Amino acid sequence: MINATDSKRAVSFWSAFMQMPALANDGGPFTFLKRSEGDTFSMAIQQSESALSPNSPIHTDIAVEDLDIAEEQIIQLGGIITKRVILENGFEYRVAHDTEGNHFCIFAETD
Protein backbone atom coordinates (compact mmCIF):
# COMPACT_ATOMS: atom_id res chain seq x y z
CA MET A 1 0.00 0.00 0.00
CA ILE A 2 1.39 3.37 -1.02
CA ASN A 3 -0.17 6.53 0.39
CA ALA A 4 -0.53 9.42 -2.03
CA THR A 5 -1.96 12.90 -1.81
CA ASP A 6 -2.23 12.85 -5.62
CA SER A 7 -3.29 9.26 -6.21
CA LYS A 8 -3.86 9.69 -9.97
CA ARG A 9 -0.25 10.80 -10.44
CA ALA A 10 1.03 8.02 -8.14
CA VAL A 11 -1.04 5.39 -9.98
CA SER A 12 0.42 6.57 -13.31
CA PHE A 13 3.97 6.40 -11.93
CA TRP A 14 3.74 2.97 -10.29
CA SER A 15 1.59 1.39 -13.02
CA ALA A 16 4.13 2.38 -15.68
CA PHE A 17 7.26 1.58 -13.64
CA MET A 18 6.04 -1.81 -12.39
CA GLN A 19 4.26 -2.61 -15.69
CA MET A 20 1.09 -3.39 -13.76
CA PRO A 21 -2.25 -2.11 -15.08
CA ALA A 22 -4.53 -0.29 -12.67
CA LEU A 23 -7.76 -2.13 -11.96
CA ALA A 24 -11.06 -0.25 -12.14
CA ASN A 25 -11.57 1.96 -9.08
CA ASP A 26 -15.06 1.87 -7.56
CA GLY A 27 -14.69 5.44 -6.31
CA GLY A 28 -13.09 4.41 -3.02
CA PRO A 29 -9.68 5.49 -1.77
CA PHE A 30 -7.81 2.46 -3.18
CA THR A 31 -6.58 1.73 -6.70
CA PHE A 32 -5.09 -1.75 -7.10
CA LEU A 33 -2.38 -2.64 -9.61
CA LYS A 34 -2.09 -6.21 -10.83
CA ARG A 35 -0.47 -7.85 -13.86
CA SER A 36 -3.13 -10.51 -14.39
CA GLU A 37 -6.07 -12.08 -12.62
CA GLY A 38 -4.10 -15.14 -11.50
CA ASP A 39 -1.06 -13.14 -10.33
CA THR A 40 -0.44 -13.48 -6.60
CA PHE A 41 1.36 -10.11 -6.37
CA SER A 42 -0.52 -6.85 -6.36
CA MET A 43 0.00 -3.41 -4.93
CA ALA A 44 -2.31 -0.52 -4.21
CA ILE A 45 -2.29 3.26 -4.12
CA GLN A 46 -4.35 4.83 -1.35
CA GLN A 47 -5.64 8.40 -1.61
CA SER A 48 -4.51 10.13 1.59
CA GLU A 49 -4.86 13.57 3.11
CA SER A 50 -1.17 13.60 3.99
CA ALA A 51 1.97 11.68 3.15
CA LEU A 52 3.50 9.22 5.56
CA SER A 53 6.68 10.14 7.39
CA PRO A 54 9.58 10.38 4.92
CA ASN A 55 11.74 8.46 7.41
CA SER A 56 9.65 5.32 7.53
CA PRO A 57 11.75 2.35 8.65
CA ILE A 58 10.28 0.19 5.88
CA HIS A 59 10.76 0.65 2.15
CA THR A 60 10.54 -1.47 -0.96
CA ASP A 61 13.51 -2.86 -2.89
CA ILE A 62 12.76 -3.62 -6.54
CA ALA A 63 14.89 -5.86 -8.74
CA VAL A 64 15.36 -4.48 -12.26
CA GLU A 65 17.15 -5.81 -15.31
CA ASP A 66 19.23 -2.69 -15.93
CA LEU A 67 19.86 0.04 -13.33
CA ASP A 68 20.51 2.81 -15.86
CA ILE A 69 17.34 2.08 -17.84
CA ALA A 70 15.27 1.86 -14.65
CA GLU A 71 16.73 5.14 -13.38
CA GLU A 72 15.89 6.87 -16.65
CA GLN A 73 12.34 5.52 -16.50
CA ILE A 74 11.87 6.71 -12.91
CA ILE A 75 13.00 10.22 -13.87
CA GLN A 76 10.80 10.30 -17.01
CA LEU A 77 7.81 9.28 -14.87
CA GLY A 78 8.39 12.16 -12.45
CA GLY A 79 10.42 10.40 -9.74
CA ILE A 80 13.98 11.13 -8.67
CA ILE A 81 17.15 9.23 -7.80
CA THR A 82 18.74 10.58 -4.61
CA LYS A 83 21.67 8.25 -4.08
CA ARG A 84 23.82 5.72 -5.96
CA VAL A 85 25.64 3.16 -3.82
CA ILE A 86 28.26 0.58 -4.78
CA LEU A 87 29.26 -1.72 -1.94
CA GLU A 88 32.76 -3.14 -1.52
CA ASN A 89 31.63 -6.44 -3.06
CA GLY A 90 30.46 -4.59 -6.20
CA PHE A 91 26.72 -4.79 -5.44
CA GLU A 92 25.05 -1.59 -6.62
CA TYR A 93 21.72 -0.08 -5.70
CA ARG A 94 20.05 3.27 -6.11
CA VAL A 95 17.69 5.12 -3.79
CA ALA A 96 14.69 6.60 -5.56
CA HIS A 97 11.60 8.61 -4.66
CA ASP A 98 8.26 8.37 -6.44
CA THR A 99 6.07 11.36 -7.32
CA GLU A 100 4.84 11.51 -3.71
CA GLY A 101 8.32 11.38 -2.15
CA ASN A 102 7.98 7.74 -1.06
CA HIS A 103 11.44 6.20 -1.14
CA PHE A 104 12.37 2.83 -2.59
CA CYS A 105 15.52 1.19 -3.89
CA ILE A 106 16.31 -0.44 -7.21
CA PHE A 107 19.00 -3.03 -7.81
CA ALA A 108 20.01 -5.34 -10.62
CA GLU A 109 19.57 -9.00 -9.85
CA THR A 110 22.71 -11.05 -10.37
CA ASP A 111 22.91 -14.73 -11.15
Backbone torsions as a table, in degrees:
resi	resn	phi	psi	omega
1	MET	NA	128.6	178.9
2	ILE	-119.6	120.3	176.5
3	ASN	-76.5	143.9	-179.6
4	ALA	-149.7	133.7	173.9
5	THR	-80.8	-22.0	173.6
6	ASP	-122.8	81.4	-172.2
7	SER	-65.5	-32.5	178.7
8	LYS	-62.1	-43.9	178.7
9	ARG	-66.1	-41.9	179.8
10	ALA	-65.9	-40.4	177.6
11	VAL	-61.8	-43.6	179.1
12	SER	-60.5	-44.8	-179.7
13	PHE	-61.6	-57.2	-173.8
14	TRP	-69.1	-36.2	178.5
15	SER	-62.0	-44.9	-179.7
16	ALA	-70.0	-45.9	-176.1
17	PHE	-66.6	-42.2	-177.7
18	MET	-87.5	-5.3	-177.2
19	GLN	54.5	49.8	-179.0
20	MET	-129.2	114.2	179.9
21	PRO	-63.5	146.6	174.7
22	ALA	-79.4	133.4	175.9
23	LEU	-79.4	159.6	179.8
24	ALA	-57.1	134.8	178.8
25	ASN	-97.5	130.2	-178.3
26	ASP	-84.0	14.2	-179.7
27	GLY	96.1	-4.2	178.4
28	GLY	-80.6	-175.3	-176.2
29	PRO	-78.9	-7.2	-174.1
30	PHE	-110.1	137.2	169.4
31	THR	-122.8	119.8	-178.5
32	PHE	-94.0	143.0	176.3
33	LEU	-114.9	132.2	-178.4
34	LYS	-153.9	139.3	-179.0
35	ARG	-69.9	-46.7	-179.7
36	SER	-153.0	165.0	-175.8
37	GLU	-58.1	-38.2	-178.1
38	GLY	-84.9	-5.4	-177.3
39	ASP	-67.0	134.6	-179.2
40	THR	-86.3	-10.7	178.9
41	PHE	-102.5	131.4	171.2
42	SER	-144.9	165.2	174.5
43	MET	-140.3	165.8	-177.5
44	ALA	-140.5	151.1	173.1
45	ILE	-109.4	131.1	-178.9
46	GLN	-114.6	123.0	174.7
47	GLN	-64.8	129.3	-175.6
48	SER	-135.3	151.3	177.0
49	GLU	-72.6	-28.3	-179.8
50	SER	-146.3	156.9	178.7
51	ALA	-75.8	156.9	173.1
52	LEU	-72.7	167.7	178.4
53	SER	-55.6	133.4	179.4
54	PRO	-68.9	-12.0	-178.6
55	ASN	-106.8	35.5	178.0
56	SER	-58.5	137.8	-179.3
57	PRO	-74.2	-6.0	-179.4
58	ILE	-117.7	135.9	173.0
59	HIS	-146.7	169.5	-177.1
60	THR	-99.2	137.0	170.2
61	ASP	-107.5	130.9	-175.7
62	ILE	-121.7	123.1	176.7
63	ALA	-77.4	133.5	178.8
64	VAL	-128.3	160.2	178.9
65	GLU	-74.6	-39.1	-176.0
66	ASP	-140.3	119.1	-177.6
67	LEU	-61.5	-42.3	-178.2
68	ASP	-65.5	-41.7	178.7
69	ILE	-66.6	-43.0	179.1
70	ALA	-63.8	-41.4	178.1
71	GLU	-60.9	-45.9	178.5
72	GLU	-59.5	-42.2	179.6
73	GLN	-64.3	-43.5	179.0
74	ILE	-57.9	-46.1	-179.2
75	ILE	-65.6	-42.9	178.9
76	GLN	-63.1	-30.2	-179.6
77	LEU	-84.3	-2.2	177.2
78	GLY	104.3	2.6	176.8
79	GLY	-89.7	-178.7	178.9
80	ILE	-139.0	156.0	172.2
81	ILE	-105.7	126.2	-176.7
82	THR	-107.2	-15.4	-177.1
83	LYS	-159.3	140.9	173.3
84	ARG	-119.5	126.7	-175.7
85	VAL	-126.3	132.2	172.0
86	ILE	-122.7	116.8	179.9
87	LEU	-76.7	166.6	-178.9
88	GLU	-57.2	-31.6	-179.3
89	ASN	-82.7	3.5	178.2
90	GLY	94.0	-9.7	179.4
91	PHE	-66.2	130.0	-178.5
92	GLU	-118.7	140.1	171.9
93	TYR	-143.6	163.2	-179.5
94	ARG	-132.3	139.2	178.5
95	VAL	-93.7	128.0	-177.4
96	ALA	-126.1	162.7	173.7
97	HIS	-130.3	137.8	177.6
98	ASP	-79.8	-171.1	-177.2
99	THR	-66.7	-16.0	178.8
100	GLU	-99.9	-2.7	-177.6
101	GLY	89.9	2.2	176.2
102	ASN	-68.2	130.3	-177.9
103	HIS	-95.0	149.4	177.5
104	PHE	-154.6	163.9	179.2
105	CYS	-117.0	150.0	172.6
106	ILE	-120.1	146.7	177.1
107	PHE	-149.8	155.8	177.8
108	ALA	-94.2	125.9	177.2
109	GLU	-67.7	139.8	176.7
110	THR	-114.3	153.2	179.6
111	ASP	-75.7	NA	NA
